[in-house]
């Protein structure tokens, strides 16, 4: 079904060309879109819809029927003028073609949604893809676009406008909050090109005024049957990115690192790990100065000299802080294994806090 907005835009354009007033009514004679109010002939339109005629002149208006697979969909009414019959037939033909195009788009959209959600059997995937003229063995990647108040903004239409109607990229939504892009890739596209495309989309949406835009994408798949896998990876990347990489606008599944493993740990196991390493204390309960020192030390790959320089403190002061931390936790961040343990512990605590807030 064509949206009323598209119908209105179409007949406005037709009026601009033919200079006649046009009204599109449903089979009951109710106006759907019009360039001039013709509600007074609604009864005549309803009676015409029941008649066997495909076109008819009534009360100085020319009536036409518009079908969707032999089912009456609209009654098109043209106000009197020169060549009104020809104009009416051309207008009906235009609306007919719009319905075909939108139906094909709906069928493709429905297919992609079921493909993403793993709702299709393998035999159905190939048969429907062939029927819809969708290539089955090209490289693709799935992107998920998230923005604040996703269901209240026009993110879906903005993303569709960005990618255009090239027939290769598919843009859809399986829930109210996120937009999904199944992007067609060329043979030369690599990780950098995909990241560049995602950042370009992010910048374009931010320029349009969307807030809190985050884009996550999965790994490249070679066959259409694997689209759901790339979607699941992108979904995980979005969740993990929200926990551990909230400062990033774009996140790839391949860049999640250890965060991907922590995300799949059960909460009881996380609590047991923290308890065994730190006793009854949590590693994020240290004072702000200590936490800043720890994070900066990790940022500089455990380099004491560079960390002290960036913190504007003497090297001995940094050593004192690290010694103090070692006494309270038993972990020396200058030792690689201890540093890894502490880093993982910080990430585990962050994950647990996120899950606790998520539950509420």
N, C-alpha and C positions, 0 to 999 in steps of 0.2 A: 504493500500500500504506500502510495506517494504521500508525503507529508503535506498538510495544507499550505505550509510556507512555500514549498517548492511549486505547488500548483499555482499559488498566487503570483509568485515570481514569473512563472511561465506565461500566464495569461496577461500579466502586465506587459511583458515583452511582446506578445502577439498583438496587443492593442496598439503598442507603439509603432508596429509595422503596418498593420491593416487599418488602424484608425476606426475600429468598431468596438463596442462594448461586448464583453464576454462574461458569462456566468457558468460555473461548473456546479451542478447539483448532484445529490445522491439519488438513488432510485425512489426515494420517498418525496422528492421535490424540495429537500432542504439545501440551501446554498452552502457550498463548501469553500469556494473562492469566487470572487467577482470583481469586475472593474466598475460596475454600476449596480445598485441595489435592484434585483429582479425578483425579490421574494413574493411579489404579487402574482407571479405566474407559477408558483410552486405547485398548485393543484394541477395545472395544465401539464407541467413536467412529469408529475406522478402518473397521470393518465397516459401520457405518451410512453412512459417507461413500460406500461403494461400492454401497450399496443404491439402489433407485429412489425410496424414500420421501423426502419433504421434511421430515417430522417423525415422531417415533416415541418411545414410552416403552420404556425398557430398564432393567432392574434398579432400578426406582424413580426413575430420572432421565428427564427429558424432553429429547430431542435435536431440534435444528433445524439446517437447512442455510442458510448465508448465501452468496449468489452475487454474483459480480462479472461482469456481462455474460454471464450463463448459464454462467459458469465457477465451480465450487465453490471458495470461498476459505476459509471457516471452518466449523467445527462448533460450535454453541452448545449448552451443556449447562446445564440448570436443575435444581437440587435440588428435591425434592418440596415441595409446599405448596399453599395454596389458589390457585385460578385460575392454576395453573402454565402451562397452555397459552397463555392470554391474555398472561401476563407474558413468556413465551418469544417469542411472535410480535411483541410490541411491542419487545422487546430486539433481536431479529433485524432488525426494521425500522429501529431506531435505528442499528445498526452498518452496515446497508446504505446508509443516507443518509450516514453518515460517509465511507464508501468513495467515494461519488459526489462528495461535496464535496472530498475530498482528491485525487481523480483530476483534478477540474477545476482545483484549485489547482496540481497537478503540471503539467498541460498548459499552464497560463498561465505558470508559472515556466520551463518548458522553452522556450516561445515567446519570452519576454523575454530569456532567456540567448542564444538564437540571434540575436535582434534586436540585442542589444548587440554581439555578436561579428561582425556583418555576415555571417551564415551563410545568409541567406534571400534568395531572389529577390523582386523587387518584387511580382509577382503572388501569391506565397505569403504575403507580409506582409499584404496586404489580405484575402485569402481566410481566412487563419487568424485574423486579428484579428476579422473578422466572425463567424466560427464561435464564437469564445471571448467574444463580446459585449464587445470592447474598443473604445472610441471611437478613431477614427483621426485626427480633425482638431482635437484639443484641445491647448492649450499644456502642455508638460512640460519638466522639467529633470532631468538625471542628476546624482546625488550619489554620491561614493565615500567610504565610511567606513573609515578605517584605525586600527588600535589595536595595541598591543604584544601579541605572541604571539597574533595574530588567530585562528589555527587552534585554539588551546587554550582560548579563552574562548567565552562564549555571546553574542557580539556580534550574530549574525544574529537570534537569537530576541528579544534586547532591542530591536533596531531594529524588528522586526516588531510587537512589543508596543507600541512608541511610536507607530507610525503606525496601529495597529489594523487591522481588516478592513473598510475602507470600500469595497473593490473598485476604487478609483481609483488609489491608490499601489501600486507593486509593489516588493517587497524581495526581493533574491536575492543569489547569490554565484557568481562565475565562477572563483574560485580560493580557496585556503585562507586568504588573509590579509585580503581586503577584502570589505566588504558594499556592494552597489550598491542605490541607491534611485532608481527612476524616479518622480518626484513629479509628480502632477497639479496644475496651476496654474489659478487663476481668472483672469478677464480683468483684474482689478484688481491682481493680483500683479506687483510690479516687482522691480528688483534688491535694494532694501532689504528687501522682504518675504521674498525667497528667502534672503538672508543671515541674516535674523532666524530663519527656520525652521531653517537649518543650525546656527546657534549654540544654538538651543533643544535640538536633538537632541544636540549635543556636550555641553552641560551635563547633560542627562539621563543620558547614558552615563557621564560622569565621576562623577555621583552614585551610579550603580550599581556603581562601583568599577573601571571599565575605565581602564587607564593608557595614556598616549601617544595619546590620541584626536586624529586630524586628519581634517577633512572638506574635500573639494574638490568643486567643481561646475562644470559647463560652462555654455554659453549656452542660452537658452530656444529650444526648437524648436516648430514649429506642427503638424507632421505626424508620425505614428508612424514613418514610414520614416526620419526624421532622428535617431531616438534614438541610433543608433550614433555619430553625429557628436558629440552632446553628451557621450556616454560617453568618447570619445577625448579630448575637450577636458578633461573632469574628470580623466582619467588623467594628461594632461600637466600640469595644474595641481597635482596631487598630487606629481609628480616635481620640477617646478620649485620648488614651495613648499618641498619638503624641502631643496633646495640653497640657495635665496636668502631664504626667509621661514620658517625653521624655528621662529621664535618665535610664529608665528601658528597658532592651532588651526583656523581656517577660512580657505580661500583660494578665490577665484573665478578662473576662466580669464581673465575680462576684466580682472583686476587684476594680471596677471603682468608687464605692461610689457615692458621690454627683456630681462628674464630669459627670456622665451619665445623670443626670437631667438637669444640666446646658447646656450640649451639645444639648438638645432638645428644648431649649428656643429660641424664635424668637429674632432677634437682636434689634428691637424697644423696646421690653419689657426689655431687658438687659440695654439699654441706659437709660430708664426711671428709673430703679432701682438704677443705679449709680448716676443719677441726684438727686433723692430723698434723698439718703443717704449722698452724699458728695457735693451736690450743683453743682457748675461748675468745681470742681476739681476731678481728677482721683486718686484713691488710689495708683497707681504705679508711681505717679509723685513726691513722696517724695525723699529726697536725699538718697544716697547709704547707709549711716550710719543708717538711720531710717529704711530703707527696710531690711537691714541685721538684725537689732534688732528685727523687727517684725517676720521675717521668723524663726529666732532662738528661739524666744519666743513660736511660734507655735510648733516647733520641740520638745520642751521640755514640751509640754502640759501645758503651762501657768505657769511654775514653775520659779519664780523670781530668787531664789538662784542658781539653776542649769544653767539658762540662763546667769546670770552675770558671773558665773565661766567660762563658755565656751567662753564668749566674752572677758574674761580677763579684766573686768571692775568692779568697786565697785557696790555693790547692790544699793546704793543711786543714782548712775549715771544712772542705768537702770530705777529706779523709776522715776527719772527726765525726762528721754526720754519718758516714758509711759505717764507721766502727760502732757508733751508738746504735744504729739500726741492726747491726749484726748481733749485738748483745741482747737486744729485745726480741729478735726473731730467730736467731741462730743461723741466719742466711747472710752470706757475704756477697754483695752484688758485684764485687770485682772478680768473683769466681763464676765462670760461665754457667755451670750447672745450677748454682744457687740463683743466678740472675734469671735463668729460664723458669725455674720453679716459681720465683716471685712474680714474674711477668704473667705466667699462666694463672696464678692465684688472683691477681688483679682483674684479669679478664673474666675469670669464673665468678668473682664477686659482682662484677658489672652485669654479667648475664643473669645471675640470680635476682638482682635488684630489678632488672628489666622484667623478668618473668613475674615477679611479685606484683609490680605495678600493672602489668598486662592483665593479670587475673582479676584485678579490681576495676 
